[in-house]
Amino acid sequence: MLKLRLRFIRILILIAVFLALTRQGIAVDKTVSTSVNITASSIFSAEFYTDQNVIYSTTIPFSNVDPTKSMVYPVGRAENDGKSDTGVVCIDNTGETWYLKIHGSFSEGLPENSILYYFSQPWNRNTGAQTGGTLTYAADWRPLPKEPTTVYISGSGDTVNTPFGTLSTFSFAVDPKGLEAGRTYTVAITYTMTNEP
C-alpha cells in the first residue's frame, strides 16, 4: 500500500510538473494603443520669385525711355535675352482649379495700351517641366489690362503642386508713343491667384 501511495504521489508530481511546463509555453499578449490626430492645413498662396533669370519683384525700373523706339524694355533687359521681369509662384494643395489674374492701375496721363506684358506657359517647379494648365491667350505681347483678367487656368498637374508650386513669369515693355519728356509715370501691377474664374 505504501508503494501504491508513493506511485500515486509520483504521478501527481509528474502531472503538476507537466502542467507547470505547459503553462509557461502558452503565449500571453498584453497590448496598448495610442491615437494620432492629424490636422492638415490648406495652402493657397502666391509670392514673388527671383533668380538669375527672373530679375525683379516689386519694382521694375524703366529709365531714360527712348521715344524713337516702338518697344522699350526695363533696365538690364534686352529683346530675346532669355530673362523675365517678375515671377509669381502659386502654391495650392486644395485640388481645386485656380486662376491667375493680372491688371494694372495707371497714373494719370499715361496713354492707354502703353504698358505691354508677355506671358507664356508656366513651369511646375516640382517636375521641372511646363505645366498642363491653360493660357487664356496665346503667348504674345499684350496691353496690360485695367481690370483683373485671367491669364492662366491651372491644370491637373498643378491643382495640387506642393511643395514648390507653379512658376509664372512675366516680361514688361513700354510703348513710348505719347509719353511726355521729363514726366514720371507709375503703374501698380497686381497679380491675383483665385479660385474664382
C-alpha positions in Angstrom: 0.0 0.0 0.0 2.9 2.3 0.7 4.2 1.6 -2.8 0.8 2.4 -4.2 0.8 5.7 -2.3 4.3 6.6 -3.5 3.4 5.8 -7.0 0.3 7.9 -6.7 2.3 10.8 -5.3 4.8 10.5 -8.2 2.1 10.6 -10.7 0.6 13.7 -9.1 4.1 15.3 -9.1 4.6 14.5 -12.7 1.1 15.9 -13.6 1.9 19.1 -11.6 5.3 19.5 -13.4 3.7 18.8 -16.8 1.0 21.4 -16.1 3.6 24.0 -14.9 5.8 23.5 -18.0 2.7 23.6 -20.3 1.5 26.9 -18.9 4.9 28.6 -19.4 4.7 27.6 -23.1 1.3 29.4 -23.7 1.7 32.9 -25.1 0.0 35.8 -23.3 -0.3 39.1 -25.0 -0.9 42.5 -23.5 -1.4 45.4 -25.9 -1.7 49.1 -25.6 -2.6 51.6 -28.3 -2.3 55.3 -29.0 -4.2 57.5 -31.4 -2.7 60.1 -33.8 -4.6 63.2 -34.6 -3.6 64.9 -37.9 -4.8 68.3 -39.0 -3.7 69.3 -42.5 -3.7 73.0 -43.3 -4.9 74.3 -46.6 -2.2 76.1 -48.7 -3.3 78.6 -51.2 -0.6 81.2 -51.7 1.2 83.4 -54.3 4.6 85.0 -53.8 7.3 86.7 -55.8 10.2 84.6 -57.1 13.6 85.8 -58.3 16.7 84.2 -59.6 19.4 85.0 -62.2 16.7 84.8 -65.0 13.8 86.4 -63.1 15.3 89.7 -62.0 12.7 91.9 -60.4 9.9 91.5 -57.9 8.2 94.6 -56.5 9.8 97.3 -58.7 10.5 97.2 -62.4 12.7 100.2 -63.5 12.3 101.9 -66.8 14.6 104.9 -67.1 15.6 107.1 -70.0 12.9 105.7 -72.2 13.9 106.3 -75.8 10.8 107.8 -77.6 12.1 106.7 -81.0 11.7 103.0 -80.3 8.4 101.1 -80.6 9.1 98.9 -77.5 11.4 99.7 -74.6 12.5 97.1 -72.1 13.3 97.6 -68.4 16.8 98.5 -67.2 19.1 95.5 -67.7 16.8 93.7 -70.2 17.1 93.3 -74.0 15.0 91.6 -76.6 15.3 87.8 -76.6 17.7 87.8 -73.6 16.1 84.7 -72.0 15.1 86.6 -68.9 11.8 87.7 -67.3 11.0 90.7 -65.2 8.8 89.1 -62.5 8.0 85.7 -61.3 4.9 84.6 -59.3 4.9 81.2 -57.6 1.4 79.9 -56.9 1.2 77.0 -54.4 -2.0 75.0 -53.8 -2.9 71.8 -52.1 -6.7 72.0 -52.3 -7.1 70.0 -55.5 -9.4 72.7 -57.0 -8.8 74.6 -60.1 -7.2 78.0 -59.6 -6.8 81.1 -61.8 -4.0 83.6 -62.1 -5.1 87.2 -63.0 -3.2 90.4 -63.8 -4.2 94.0 -64.0 -2.6 97.5 -63.7 -3.6 100.7 -62.0 -2.2 103.5 -64.2 -1.1 107.0 -63.2 -2.9 109.9 -64.7 -1.9 110.9 -68.2 -0.3 107.5 -69.1 -1.5 106.7 -72.6 -3.8 103.7 -72.9 -2.1 100.5 -74.0 1.4 101.9 -73.4 2.4 99.2 -70.9 2.7 95.7 -72.5 3.2 92.3 -70.9 4.4 89.0 -72.2 3.2 85.7 -70.6 3.8 82.2 -71.6 3.3 78.7 -70.3 4.2 78.4 -66.5 6.6 75.8 -65.1 5.8 73.2 -62.5 8.7 73.6 -60.0 8.2 70.1 -58.7 8.8 68.4 -62.1 10.9 71.0 -63.9 8.6 70.8 -66.9 5.9 73.2 -68.3 2.5 72.9 -66.7 -0.5 71.4 -68.4 -2.8 74.3 -67.5 -4.4 76.6 -70.0 -3.3 80.1 -71.1 -6.2 82.4 -71.7 -4.4 84.0 -74.6 -1.5 82.6 -76.8 1.9 83.7 -75.6 2.4 87.2 -77.1 2.9 90.8 -76.2 -0.5 92.3 -75.0 -1.6 95.6 -73.4 -1.7 95.4 -69.6 -5.4 95.3 -68.7 -7.0 97.8 -66.3 -9.4 95.2 -64.9 -8.4 91.8 -63.4 -8.0 89.5 -66.3 -7.4 85.7 -66.2 -4.1 84.8 -67.9 -3.8 81.2 -66.7 -6.1 78.3 -65.5 -4.4 75.5 -63.5 -4.4 72.0 -65.0 -4.5 68.6 -63.4 -0.7 68.7 -62.7 -0.8 71.9 -60.7 -4.1 71.9 -58.8 -2.0 70.2 -56.1 1.5 71.5 -56.7 3.1 71.4 -53.2 5.8 71.8 -52.1 7.4 74.0 -54.8 4.4 75.3 -56.8 3.9 76.7 -60.3 6.1 79.5 -61.5 4.5 82.1 -63.8 6.9 84.6 -65.4 6.1 88.0 -66.9 8.0 90.4 -69.0 7.0 94.0 -69.5 7.7 96.7 -72.0 6.7 100.3 -72.7 5.4 101.7 -75.9 6.7 105.3 -75.6 4.3 106.9 -78.1 2.6 109.8 -76.3 4.8 109.9 -73.3 5.8 113.4 -72.2 9.5 114.1 -71.8 10.6 114.7 -68.2 7.5 113.3 -66.7 7.4 110.2 -64.4 4.6 107.7 -64.8 3.7 104.9 -62.4 1.8 101.6 -62.8 0.8 99.3 -60.0 0.6 95.8 -61.3 -1.5 93.3 -59.3 -1.3 89.6 -59.7 -4.2 87.6 -58.2 -4.4 83.9 -57.5 -8.0 83.0 -57.0 -10.4 80.0 -57.2 -13.0 82.3 -58.9 -12.9 82.5 -62.8 
